Amino acid sequence: MTPPDGTPGLSVGVIAVGDEILEGRILDVHSQHVSEEMRRWGAFVRWHFSLGDSPGELVEALKLFQGKVDWILVTGGLGPTADDRTREEIASALNLDLVENGDAWREIHQRLSSRGFEPTENNRKQAFFPRGASILSNPNGSAPGFAVKTADGTRIFALPGVPHEFRAMFEEHVVEELKSYGGLSRLQGEILDFVGVPESRLDEWVSSKVPSSQLYQICVRGWGQIEVRLPAGLSLESDAAEMFGARLIGTGGFPVEEHLVERAMEAGLSLTTAESCTGGMISSRLVNVAGSSRVFPCSWVCYSNSSKTRELGVDPALIEGHGAVSQPVVEQMALRAREKSGADLAISVSGVAGPGGGTDLKPVGTVWLALATENQILSHCYQLHGDRERIRSLTANLALLGLLAAVRGLEVPGWSEKRS
């Protein structure tokens, strides 16, 4: 198969099975993961397709798409219930019998029994596979996957839809097969991570740096973070740092909190947070990073005015005179958090996330942030837009960006200094 740019390569299609996807109850995160990983290996995904659990839908899709790509990855529908029909549908599409694999059934039985569950007869269906299929072990669940080849050479992988099961099996089986696929190698193009730079401005800058014969990608990760994926062999990190300063947060395609924890470890600096409107979102993102305990000892969530006074020692007169969403209050929150924790850097936030609570002077989206270091207190007021979730998430990103700039010894864009 040939990709859109005319160069030969492995072509892939992804079929996500499940009524819950079509009904919007869950997101199809697997197709995104497959596309990212395939791109890194020089393969290309031609299409994503989602369908429900109704009998015959997967059969029709497979008959339509087989022979048009080299590989088809089917996710979901391998459970024990009546609506889990991926095995039956693939076997029907390929005119193959379903046959029981004794070793697979013994493994399923043993795994369920070890967890204190008595296997039921419907669990047994998970040990049936299209005749001639290769069985793919599942280290995290009871549903094995399988791989089978069609008469025209398309290879079909069937993997569970449960996220932690899918990820483990994708790495163990699909990626391992990618490594042995002829002509493929993992691409090492540089990925630049930005926060707070408009996508249009990045595109204008990158297009002036990348030869017209080469392709690049600009990907919005969400809440203000953007990745620029460059072609292999091209490095623009130093140019980007000179052009965008602290808004270039690093390389590698990682979220801002991972860059922050890594840089803090390298610098030997510790961090703490004092949060009001974000309600722990900043600290949650930090502790999601493995090893963050080395740089993040503690934090405070002080949502009410009384808790700001009781837990952090904020002067009630400041709250009474200026309001909780104000420069004096967030500066004292940051200062007290740094003093109480013993951390090198403290960030604080207080804002009006909405939908109610806004005034003419402090409309919804008004957010104050403050950063306390050994020698200074910096603060800034942002006027953010969007719903409650967006305002809180943007605030968390801005706080993490402020901490990262301080760890790197860079100016925090737009923030003013109160005192030395």
C-alpha positions in Angstrom: 0.0 0.0 0.0 1.2 3.6 -0.7 0.7 6.6 1.7 -0.6 9.9 0.4 2.8 11.4 -0.3 3.6 8.5 -2.7 6.3 6.8 -0.6 5.9 3.1 0.2 5.1 2.1 3.7 2.8 0.2 6.0 -0.8 1.4 5.8 -3.2 0.9 8.7 -6.9 1.2 9.5 -8.4 1.3 13.0 -11.9 0.1 13.8 -13.2 1.0 17.3 -16.2 -1.2 18.4 -18.7 -0.2 21.0 -22.1 1.4 21.4 -20.6 3.5 24.2 -18.3 5.2 21.7 -21.1 6.1 19.3 -23.3 7.3 22.1 -20.5 9.6 23.3 -20.2 8.0 26.7 -16.5 7.3 26.2 -13.8 8.7 23.9 -12.0 6.6 21.3 -8.5 7.2 22.7 -7.1 4.1 21.2 -7.3 5.4 17.6 -5.3 8.4 18.6 -2.6 6.3 20.3 -2.3 4.0 17.3 -1.9 6.9 14.9 0.8 8.5 17.1 2.8 5.3 17.4 2.4 4.3 13.7 3.6 7.8 12.6 6.7 7.4 14.8 7.5 4.2 13.0 7.0 5.6 9.6 3.7 3.8 9.0 0.6 5.7 8.2 -3.0 5.4 9.4 -5.4 5.8 6.5 -8.7 5.9 8.5 -10.4 5.6 11.8 -13.8 4.0 11.9 -16.2 3.6 14.8 -19.2 1.3 14.9 -21.7 -0.2 17.4 -22.2 -3.6 18.8 -25.1 -4.6 16.5 -24.6 -8.0 14.7 -23.3 -7.6 11.2 -21.8 -4.1 11.5 -18.2 -5.3 11.9 -18.6 -7.9 9.2 -19.7 -5.2 6.7 -16.8 -2.9 7.7 -14.2 -5.6 7.3 -15.5 -6.6 3.9 -15.4 -3.0 2.9 -11.9 -2.2 4.1 -9.9 -5.4 3.8 -7.4 -5.3 1.0 -7.3 -1.5 1.1 -4.7 -1.4 3.9 -2.0 -3.7 5.2 -3.2 -3.9 8.8 -6.5 -3.4 10.4 -6.6 -2.9 14.2 -10.0 -3.7 15.8 -10.5 -2.6 19.4 -13.2 -3.7 21.7 -15.8 -6.4 21.7 -13.7 -9.2 23.2 -15.5 -9.4 26.6 -17.7 -12.3 27.8 -21.1 -10.7 27.3 -23.6 -11.2 24.6 -22.9 -7.9 22.9 -19.1 -8.7 22.7 -19.1 -10.1 19.1 -15.7 -9.2 17.7 -14.6 -12.8 17.5 -17.7 -14.0 15.7 -17.8 -11.0 13.4 -14.2 -11.4 12.2 -14.7 -15.1 11.7 -17.8 -14.5 9.7 -16.2 -11.9 7.5 -13.3 -14.2 6.7 -15.5 -17.4 6.4 -13.6 -19.1 9.2 -14.8 -21.3 12.0 -14.5 -20.4 15.6 -12.5 -23.0 17.5 -11.7 -23.2 21.2 -8.1 -23.0 22.4 -7.6 -25.2 25.5 -4.5 -23.3 26.7 -6.4 -20.0 26.5 -9.3 -21.3 28.5 -7.0 -22.7 31.2 -5.3 -19.3 31.4 -8.6 -17.5 31.6 -9.9 -19.9 34.3 -6.7 -19.6 36.3 -6.6 -15.8 36.1 -10.2 -15.4 37.2 -9.9 -18.0 40.0 -6.7 -16.3 41.3 -8.8 -13.1 41.8 -11.5 -14.9 43.7 -14.0 -15.2 40.8 -15.6 -18.4 39.7 -15.5 -18.5 35.8 -18.9 -18.7 34.2 -19.9 -20.3 30.9 -19.9 -17.0 29.1 -16.2 -16.5 30.1 -15.5 -19.6 28.0 -16.4 -17.7 24.8 -13.2 -15.7 25.3 -11.2 -18.8 24.5 -12.7 -19.1 21.0 -10.8 -17.7 18.0 -11.0 -17.8 14.2 -9.3 -20.9 12.9 -5.6 -20.3 12.2 -5.5 -17.1 14.3 -2.4 -16.3 16.4 -3.4 -15.8 20.1 -2.1 -12.6 21.7 -1.7 -12.8 25.5 -3.3 -10.2 27.7 -1.1 -9.5 30.8 -3.8 -7.3 32.4 -7.1 -9.0 31.8 -9.0 -12.1 31.0 -9.6 -11.4 27.3 -6.9 -12.6 25.0 -6.5 -10.9 21.6 -5.7 -12.5 18.3 -4.2 -11.8 14.9 -5.4 -13.3 11.6 -4.6 -12.8 7.9 -7.2 -12.4 5.2 -7.0 -14.2 1.9 -5.8 -11.0 0.2 -3.1 -10.5 2.8 -4.6 -7.9 5.2 -3.5 -8.6 8.7 -6.2 -8.1 11.3 -5.4 -7.5 15.0 -8.2 -7.8 17.6 -7.4 -6.1 20.9 -9.6 -5.4 24.0 -11.1 -2.0 24.5 -10.2 -1.6 28.2 -7.5 1.1 28.1 -4.8 -0.5 30.3 -5.3 -3.9 28.6 -5.2 -2.4 25.1 -2.0 -0.3 25.8 -0.1 -3.2 27.2 -1.1 -5.6 24.4 -0.5 -3.0 21.7 3.1 -2.5 23.0 3.8 -6.2 23.5 2.3 -7.5 20.2 1.7 -4.8 17.6 4.7 -2.7 18.3 6.9 -5.8 18.4 5.6 -6.8 15.0 6.3 -3.2 13.7 9.9 -3.6 14.7 10.3 -6.6 12.4 8.2 -5.2 9.5 10.5 -4.7 6.5 11.6 -1.1 5.8 10.3 0.5 9.0 12.4 2.2 11.6 11.4 4.4 14.5 11.6 8.1 13.4 13.4 10.5 15.6 12.1 13.8 14.4 12.3 16.5 17.1 9.1 17.5 18.9 8.9 21.1 20.3 6.5 21.7 23.1 5.0 25.2 23.4 2.5 26.9 25.7 0.6 30.1 25.0 1.7 30.6 21.4 -1.1 30.9 18.7 -1.1 28.0 16.3 -1.0 30.4 13.3 2.1 32.1 14.6 3.9 28.7 15.0 2.9 27.6 11.6 4.3 30.8 10.0 7.5 30.4 11.9 8.0 26.7 11.3 7.2 27.0 7.6 10.0 29.5 7.2 12.4 27.0 8.7 11.4 23.6 7.2 12.3 23.0 3.5 9.1 22.9 1.4 9.9 19.3 0.4 9.6 18.1 4.0 6.5 17.7 6.1 5.9 18.9 9.7 2.9 18.7 12.0 1.4 21.1 14.5 -0.7 19.3 17.1 -2.9 21.0 19.7 -2.7 19.0 23.0 -5.3 21.0 24.7 -5.6 24.0 27.1 -2.9 26.1 25.5 -0.2 23.5 24.8 0.9 22.9 21.2 3.4 20.4 19.8 5.4 21.0 16.6 6.6 17.7 15.1 9.6 18.2 12.8 10.9 15.9 10.1 13.7 13.6 11.1 17.2 15.2 11.1 16.0 18.7 11.7 16.5 20.5 15.0 15.1 23.9 15.8 15.2 23.9 19.6 17.7 26.7 19.9 16.0 28.8 17.3 12.6 28.3 19.0 14.1 29.3 22.4 15.5 32.5 20.9 12.2 33.3 19.3 9.6 32.3 21.9 11.6 32.3 25.2 9.7 30.7 28.2 6.8 29.7 25.9 9.0 26.9 24.6 8.7 24.6 27.5 10.9 21.7 26.2 11.0 18.9 23.7 9.7 15.4 23.4 6.0 15.8 23.2 5.4 15.9 27.0 2.9 17.9 29.0 4.2 20.9 30.9 4.1 19.2 34.3 6.6 16.5 33.1 9.0 19.2 31.9 8.6 21.0 35.2 9.3 18.0 37.4 12.3 17.0 35.3 13.8 20.5 35.3 13.1 20.9 39.1 15.0 17.6 39.7 17.9 18.8 37.6 18.1 22.1 39.4 17.5 20.6 42.9 14.5 22.8 43.5 11.3 22.0 45.4 7.8 23.2 44.6 4.5 23.8 46.4 1.1 25.1 45.5 -1.7 27.0 47.2 -4.9 26.7 45.2 -8.4 28.1 45.4 -10.4 28.0 42.1 -8.4 25.1 40.6 -9.2 23.0 43.6 -6.1 20.8 43.4 -5.8 20.5 39.7 -2.2 21.8 39.7 -1.0 19.5 42.4 -2.9 16.6 40.8 -1.0 17.1 37.6 2.3 17.3 39.4 1.8 14.0 41.3 0.8 12.3 38.1 4.4 12.5 37.1 6.5 9.6 38.4 9.2 10.8 40.8 7.5 14.1 41.6 7.7 13.3 45.4 11.4 14.3 45.1 10.5 17.9 44.3 6.9 18.3 45.5 6.5 17.8 49.3 3.0 19.2 49.9 0.3 21.6 48.8 -2.8 23.4 50.0 -6.4 23.6 48.6 -8.0 26.6 50.3 -11.3 27.2 48.6 -13.2 29.2 51.2 -12.0 32.5 52.7 -11.8 31.0 56.2 -9.6 28.2 55.0 -7.2 30.7 53.5 -6.9 32.3 56.9 -6.9 29.1 58.9 -4.6 27.0 56.8 -2.3 29.5 55.3 -2.4 32.5 57.6 -3.7 35.0 55.1 -4.6 38.2 56.8 -8.5 38.4 57.0 -8.2 42.2 56.5 -6.7 41.6 53.0 -9.6 39.4 52.1 -12.1 41.9 53.5 -10.5 44.9 51.8 -9.6 43.4 48.4 -11.6 40.2 48.0 -10.2 36.7 47.7 -9.6 37.2 44.0 -7.0 39.9 44.3 -3.2 40.6 44.0 -2.6 41.0 47.8 -4.4 37.8 48.7 -2.7 35.5 46.1 0.7 37.1 46.9 0.3 36.3 50.6 -1.0 32.8 49.8 2.2 32.1 47.8 4.4 33.6 50.5 2.8 31.7 53.3 2.8 28.4 51.4 6.5 28.8 50.7 7.3 29.6 54.3 5.2 26.7 55.7 6.4 24.1 53.2 10.0 25.0 53.1 9.9 24.7 49.3 12.0 26.8 47.1 9.1 28.0 44.9 5.4 28.4 45.6 2.6 29.2 43.2 -0.8 30.4 44.2 -4.1 30.9 42.3 -7.5 32.5 43.1 -10.1 33.3 40.5 -13.7 33.4 39.4 -14.3 30.2 37.4 -18.0 30.7 36.8 -20.6 30.4 35.7 -21.7 32.6 38.5 -19.8 34.8 41.0 -18.6 37.5 38.6 -19.0 41.2 39.0 -18.4 44.3 36.8 -14.9 44.7 38.4 -14.2 41.0 38.5 -16.1 39.2 35.7 -16.1 35.4 35.3 -12.6 34.4 34.1 -10.7 36.9 36.3 -7.8 34.9 37.7 -4.9 36.1 39.9 -1.6 34.1 40.1 1.4 34.7 42.3 4.8 33.1 42.5 7.1 33.3 45.5 10.8 32.6 45.3 13.7 33.3 47.7 14.1 36.9 46.5 10.9 38.0 45.0 7.1 37.7 44.6 5.7 37.9 41.1 2.0 38.2 40.3 -0.3 38.6 37.3 -4.0 39.0 36.6 -5.4 37.1 33.6 -8.8 37.5 32.0 -9.7 34.0 30.7 -12.6 33.0 28.6 -14.7 29.8 28.3 -16.7 27.6 30.6 -15.7 26.6 34.2 -13.7 23.6 33.1 -11.7 25.5 30.6 -11.0 28.5 32.9 -9.7 26.1 35.7 -7.6 24.1 33.3 -6.1 27.1 31.7 -5.3 28.5 35.1 -3.5 25.3 36.1 -1.5 25.4 32.9 -0.5 29.1 33.5 0.6 28.2 37.1 2.7 25.3 35.9 4.2 27.5 33.1 5.1 30.1 35.8 6.8 27.5 37.9 8.6 26.1 34.9 9.9 29.5 33.9 11.2 30.2 37.4 12.9 26.8 37.6 14.6 27.6 34.3 15.6 31.0 35.4 13.5 32.7 32.8 11.1 35.6 33.1 7.5 34.7 33.5 5.8 36.3 30.5 3.8 39.3 31.6 4.2 38.9 35.4 5.2 41.9 37.5 7.5 41.9 40.6 6.2 43.2 43.9 9.3 43.4 45.9 12.9 42.1 46.1 
